[in-house]
Amino acid sequence: MTDDSGTLSIDFIVGFTIFLIAFIWVVSLVPGLLINLQGFTIDYDAVAYRTGVILVEDPGEPSSWEIAPFQQNFDKSKVLRFGLAVSRDDPNILSIDKVNRFFDTATFNAPDYRDYHDRSVFGDYPYRFNISLRYIGSNKSTRSVGNVLPDGYGYIRRFVKVKSMSNASIDGSNNASLISKGYINGDNETIHIFSILMNNNDMIGKESLIKDPAYQIIPGRESFMINFTSLNSTMWEDRENCFNISLNSILAEDGQGNQTAFKDPIIDEIPIHMESPKPVISNISILYNTTTNRKGINWDAPQIKISLIFNLTKTNSGCICSTCPGSRFLNNTPVGSPFVYDYNPVNVTQPQLRDAVVEVAVW
């Protein structure tokens, strides 16, 4: 007898249900099984691109992360993200101080570049990487950080500009100019003080003539240099051979009662560490850079004054003015005016932008 009622048996329903559950489970597992077959090159290119964007278009978090080691109780864990840009408003324009700090692995030195991975590349996957910077048209070697490049990797290249530091030069042989500005004073004094004034209100305050950080001079965060040449020429002509010059100290003050000594000048082309007065023949260079210890004063104060204290000591050799106890010299304190470190190109070489290439490889 034919059964045409259209009902399904319990066995069929149970079997079909088990089949559907198994099928859904298998389908859900297939993407996970195939994930290792996806093209890693595309993924690595994307990570390299993202890393390059963060480095050259972002100033980092905090935006002044490059000066963190200057601060009291430095804790590198508070540096959350590396970024080399001068500011968010200046993408692809890099700070030379951030570049120097980034490629100086002495501060961020976790094994296998973990500090750089966590602050530049990001992600839970343990990417390996190599990040480099090369100045265009320069013979200087490429600066890089990271692992040795393998045969295959994701890659991005970004053309950028690097903001160089500012610098000032005081030429002692230009007596007429220095005297007219009140920078050479005295007659028979042996102690002389020369001061440089850095006015943050004028350089980066609301009244600053330059608003773009890419061209501003920012003493609290950026390297700067002050050069002195032909110091002996600032004495009276008949006394240049009568006195030895010594540099007693270099002091920076913030006008808020704080003072700190700079102890690492370059004297007559030789780097010196000062724990006591040092003899000077002719030249001094003072370089405040990213490795300088700037603790002790507030570099963001309205005004910063840097003072060099000199001493003239009579030589044993004879000279025309044998009875003179001292001489005029480079001296603008208290008589005269401080040397103003500002946007006047006659006094200070302004920050300039240099062409460079940043390359990021990730694998």
C-alpha positions as CSV (number, residue, x, y, z in Angstrom):
1,M,0.0,0.0,0.0
2,T,1.5,3.4,-1.0
3,D,2.2,5.9,1.8
4,D,1.6,9.4,0.3
5,S,0.8,11.3,3.5
6,G,3.9,13.7,3.1
7,T,5.1,13.3,6.7
8,L,8.8,13.0,7.5
9,S,10.2,10.3,9.8
10,I,11.8,11.2,13.1
11,D,15.1,9.6,11.9
12,F,15.3,11.8,8.8
13,I,14.6,15.0,10.8
14,V,17.2,14.2,13.4
15,G,19.8,13.3,10.8
16,F,19.1,16.4,8.7
17,T,19.4,18.6,11.8
18,I,22.7,17.1,12.7
19,F,23.9,17.6,9.1
20,L,22.9,21.3,9.2
21,I,24.7,21.9,12.6
22,A,27.8,20.2,11.3
23,F,27.7,22.2,8.0
24,I,27.3,25.5,9.8
25,W,30.2,24.6,12.2
26,V,32.5,23.7,9.3
27,V,31.6,26.9,7.4
28,S,32.4,29.0,10.5
29,L,35.9,27.3,10.7
30,V,36.9,27.7,7.1
31,P,37.9,31.4,7.3
32,G,40.1,30.6,10.3
33,L,41.7,27.7,8.5
34,L,42.5,29.9,5.4
35,I,43.7,33.0,7.2
36,N,47.3,31.8,7.0
37,L,46.9,31.6,3.2
38,Q,46.2,35.3,2.8
39,G,48.8,37.5,1.1
40,F,51.0,39.0,3.9
41,T,52.6,41.5,1.5
42,I,49.5,43.5,1.2
43,D,49.0,43.5,5.0
44,Y,52.7,44.5,5.6
45,D,52.4,47.3,3.1
46,A,49.4,48.6,4.9
47,V,51.2,48.5,8.3
48,A,54.2,50.2,6.8
49,Y,52.0,52.9,5.3
50,R,50.2,53.5,8.6
51,T,53.6,53.7,10.4
52,G,54.9,56.1,7.9
53,V,51.9,58.4,8.2
54,I,52.1,58.4,12.0
55,L,55.8,59.2,12.0
56,V,55.8,62.1,9.4
57,E,52.4,63.6,9.9
58,D,52.0,63.5,13.7
59,P,54.0,65.2,16.5
60,G,53.6,62.2,18.9
61,E,51.9,61.8,22.2
62,P,52.8,63.9,24.1
63,S,53.8,66.3,21.3
64,S,56.9,67.3,23.2
65,W,58.0,63.6,23.8
66,E,61.5,64.4,22.6
67,I,62.3,66.5,25.7
68,A,60.9,64.0,28.2
69,P,64.3,62.9,29.3
70,F,65.1,66.5,30.3
71,Q,62.3,66.5,32.8
72,Q,62.5,65.6,36.5
73,N,61.5,62.0,37.3
74,F,61.5,61.0,33.7
75,D,59.3,57.9,33.0
76,K,59.5,56.7,29.4
77,S,56.2,54.8,29.8
78,K,54.5,58.2,29.6
79,V,55.6,58.5,26.0
80,L,52.7,56.9,24.3
81,R,53.4,57.5,20.6
82,F,56.4,58.6,18.5
83,G,55.8,61.3,15.9
84,L,58.5,63.3,14.1
85,A,56.4,66.2,12.8
86,V,57.0,69.7,14.2
87,S,53.2,70.0,14.8
88,R,49.9,68.7,13.6
89,D,49.6,71.7,11.4
90,D,52.9,70.9,9.6
91,P,52.7,67.3,8.2
92,N,55.9,66.1,6.5
93,I,58.0,68.8,8.2
94,L,60.1,67.0,10.8
95,S,61.8,68.3,14.0
96,I,65.5,67.7,14.0
97,D,65.3,67.2,17.7
98,K,62.7,64.5,17.4
99,V,64.7,62.9,14.6
100,N,67.8,62.9,16.8
101,R,65.9,61.5,19.8
102,F,64.2,58.8,17.7
103,F,67.4,57.5,16.2
104,D,69.3,57.7,19.5
105,T,68.5,54.2,21.0
106,A,70.1,55.1,24.4
107,T,66.8,56.3,25.8
108,F,64.3,53.9,24.3
109,N,66.3,50.7,24.4
110,A,64.0,47.8,25.2
111,P,65.2,44.5,23.7
112,D,64.5,43.8,20.0
113,Y,63.3,47.4,19.6
114,R,60.2,46.8,21.6
115,D,60.0,50.5,22.6
116,Y,59.8,51.4,19.0
117,H,57.3,48.7,18.1
118,D,54.9,49.8,20.8
119,R,55.2,53.5,20.0
120,S,55.5,53.4,16.2
121,V,54.3,50.2,14.6
122,F,51.7,49.2,17.2
123,G,49.5,46.0,17.1
124,D,49.6,42.7,19.0
125,Y,51.4,40.9,16.2
126,P,55.2,41.0,16.8
127,Y,56.1,42.9,13.6
128,R,59.7,43.4,12.7
129,F,60.7,46.6,11.1
130,N,63.4,49.0,9.9
131,I,62.9,52.8,9.8
132,S,65.5,55.0,8.2
133,L,66.1,58.7,7.2
134,R,68.4,60.0,4.5
135,Y,69.1,63.6,3.6
136,I,68.8,64.3,-0.1
137,G,72.0,65.7,-1.6
138,S,74.0,64.9,1.5
139,N,77.1,62.7,1.9
140,K,76.1,61.8,5.4
141,S,75.2,58.2,6.0
142,T,71.6,57.0,6.4
143,R,70.3,56.9,10.0
144,S,68.2,53.8,10.8
145,V,66.7,51.9,13.7
146,G,65.3,48.4,13.7
147,N,66.1,44.9,12.4
148,V,68.1,43.8,9.4
149,L,66.1,43.8,6.3
150,P,65.0,40.3,4.9
151,D,64.3,39.5,1.3
152,G,60.6,40.4,1.4
153,Y,58.8,43.1,3.4
154,G,56.1,45.7,3.3
155,Y,57.4,49.2,2.4
156,I,56.6,52.9,2.2
157,R,58.7,55.9,1.3
158,R,57.9,59.5,2.3
159,F,59.6,62.6,1.1
160,V,59.9,65.1,4.0
161,K,61.6,68.3,5.1
162,V,63.6,68.5,8.3
163,K,63.7,71.7,10.3
164,S,67.3,72.5,11.2
165,M,68.4,74.3,14.4
166,S,69.1,78.0,14.6
167,N,72.5,79.4,15.6
168,A,74.2,82.7,16.5
169,S,77.8,83.9,16.0
170,I,79.6,86.7,17.9
171,D,82.8,87.6,16.1
172,G,85.3,89.3,18.4
173,S,87.3,90.6,15.5
174,N,84.4,92.9,14.4
175,N,85.2,95.4,17.2
176,A,83.3,98.4,15.6
177,S,80.0,96.5,15.4
178,L,80.3,95.0,18.9
179,I,81.2,98.3,20.5
180,S,78.3,100.0,18.8
181,K,76.0,97.4,20.3
182,G,77.4,97.7,23.7
183,Y,79.0,94.2,23.7
184,I,82.5,95.3,24.5
185,N,83.1,97.2,27.8
186,G,85.6,97.8,30.6
187,D,89.1,99.1,30.9
188,N,91.2,97.4,33.6
189,E,88.7,94.7,34.8
190,T,89.6,91.1,35.1
191,I,86.1,89.6,35.5
192,H,83.8,90.0,32.5
193,I,80.2,88.7,31.9
194,F,78.5,88.4,28.5
195,S,74.8,87.7,28.5
196,I,72.4,86.3,25.8
197,L,68.7,87.0,26.1
198,M,66.1,84.6,24.7
199,N,62.7,86.2,24.8
200,N,60.0,83.5,24.6
201,N,57.3,86.1,24.5
202,D,58.7,87.5,21.3
203,M,59.6,84.2,19.7
204,I,56.7,81.9,20.4
205,G,54.1,84.1,22.3
206,K,51.0,85.8,21.0
207,E,53.1,88.8,19.8
208,S,55.5,86.7,17.8
209,L,56.0,87.8,14.3
210,I,56.3,84.1,13.2
211,K,53.3,81.9,14.0
212,D,54.2,78.7,12.1
213,P,56.2,76.3,14.3
214,A,58.1,75.1,11.2
215,Y,59.9,78.4,11.3
216,Q,59.8,79.4,14.9
217,I,62.7,79.4,17.3
218,I,61.6,77.4,20.4
219,P,64.4,77.3,23.0
220,G,62.5,75.0,25.4
221,R,62.2,72.2,22.9
222,E,64.8,72.7,20.1
223,S,68.5,72.7,19.7
224,F,70.3,75.9,19.3
225,M,74.0,77.0,19.1
226,I,75.9,80.1,20.1
227,N,79.4,80.6,18.7
228,F,82.1,83.0,19.9
229,T,85.2,83.6,17.7
230,S,88.4,85.7,18.1
231,L,87.7,86.4,21.8
232,N,91.2,87.8,22.4
233,S,90.5,90.5,19.8
234,T,88.0,92.2,22.1
235,M,90.8,93.3,24.4
236,W,92.7,96.6,24.0
237,E,95.1,96.1,21.1
238,D,98.1,96.6,23.3
239,R,96.9,94.0,25.8
240,E,96.0,91.0,23.6
241,N,99.2,89.2,24.6
242,C,99.1,90.3,28.2
243,F,96.3,88.2,29.5
244,N,95.2,84.6,29.4
245,I,91.5,84.0,29.1
246,S,89.6,81.5,31.1
247,L,85.9,80.5,31.0
248,N,84.7,80.3,34.6
249,S,81.1,79.1,34.0
250,I,78.1,79.2,31.7
251,L,74.8,79.8,33.5
252,A,71.2,79.8,32.3
253,E,68.5,81.6,34.3
254,D,64.7,81.7,33.9
255,G,64.0,84.9,35.8
256,Q,62.0,82.9,38.3
257,G,64.9,82.3,40.7
258,N,66.1,79.2,39.0
259,Q,69.6,78.7,37.6
260,T,71.5,75.8,36.0
261,A,75.1,75.4,34.7
262,F,76.0,74.3,31.2
263,K,79.1,72.2,31.5
264,D,79.9,70.8,28.0
265,P,81.0,73.6,25.6
266,I,83.4,73.2,22.7
267,I,86.5,75.3,23.4
268,D,89.0,75.9,20.6
269,E,87.4,73.0,18.6
270,I,87.8,70.5,21.5
271,P,84.7,69.2,23.5
272,I,85.3,70.1,27.2
273,H,83.5,69.0,30.4
274,M,83.7,71.8,32.9
275,E,84.0,71.1,36.6
276,S,86.4,74.1,37.0
277,P,87.5,77.2,34.9
278,K,88.9,76.2,31.5
279,P,91.5,78.2,29.4
280,V,90.3,79.7,26.1
281,I,92.6,80.8,23.3
282,S,90.0,82.2,20.9
283,N,86.8,80.2,20.3
284,I,83.8,78.8,22.2
285,S,80.7,77.0,21.0
286,I,77.7,76.3,23.1
287,L,75.4,73.7,21.8
288,Y,72.1,73.0,23.6
289,N,70.8,69.9,21.9
290,T,68.6,66.9,22.6
291,T,71.2,65.2,24.8
292,T,71.8,68.4,26.9
293,N,70.7,68.2,30.5
294,R,68.3,71.1,30.8
295,K,66.9,70.3,34.2
296,G,66.9,73.1,36.8
297,I,65.1,75.9,35.0
298,N,61.9,76.5,33.2
299,W,62.8,76.8,29.6
300,D,59.3,78.0,28.8
301,A,59.6,81.0,31.0
302,P,59.0,84.4,29.4
303,Q,62.7,85.1,29.3
304,I,65.8,83.0,29.4
305,K,69.2,84.5,30.1
306,I,72.5,82.6,29.3
307,S,75.6,84.2,30.8
308,L,79.3,83.4,30.2
309,I,81.7,84.5,33.0
310,F,85.3,85.1,31.9
311,N,88.4,85.8,33.9
312,L,91.6,87.5,32.5
313,T,94.8,86.5,34.2
314,K,98.1,88.3,33.5
315,T,100.8,86.3,31.7
316,N,104.4,86.2,32.8
317,S,105.6,87.6,29.5
318,G,106.2,91.3,29.1
319,C,103.7,93.5,27.2
320,I,103.4,97.2,26.4
321,C,101.0,97.8,29.2
322,S,103.0,96.2,32.0
323,T,101.1,97.9,34.8
324,C,97.6,97.3,33.5
325,P,95.6,95.0,35.9
326,G,93.1,94.1,33.2
327,S,91.5,95.0,29.9
328,R,88.3,95.7,28.1
329,F,86.7,92.5,26.9
330,L,83.5,90.9,25.6
331,N,81.2,92.3,28.3
332,N,77.6,93.6,28.3
333,T,76.8,93.2,32.0
334,P,75.8,95.5,33.8
335,V,76.8,98.2,31.2
336,G,75.5,97.7,27.7
337,S,72.7,95.5,26.3
338,P,72.4,91.7,26.2
339,F,72.8,89.9,22.9
340,V,69.2,89.2,21.8
341,Y,68.7,85.7,20.3
342,D,65.7,86.4,18.0
343,Y,64.4,86.5,14.4
344,N,66.8,89.1,13.3
345,P,68.9,87.3,10.6
346,V,71.8,89.7,11.2
347,N,72.2,88.2,14.7
348,V,70.8,84.7,14.3
349,T,70.8,82.1,11.5
350,Q,67.2,81.1,11.2
351,P,65.8,77.5,11.1
352,Q,65.8,76.1,7.6
353,L,64.1,73.2,6.0
354,R,66.2,70.4,4.5
355,D,64.9,67.8,2.0
356,A,65.0,64.2,3.3
357,V,63.5,60.7,2.7
358,V,61.9,58.5,5.4
359,E,61.6,54.8,4.6
360,V,59.6,52.3,6.6
361,A,59.9,48.5,6.1
362,V,57.7,46.1,8.0
363,W,57.6,42.2,7.9
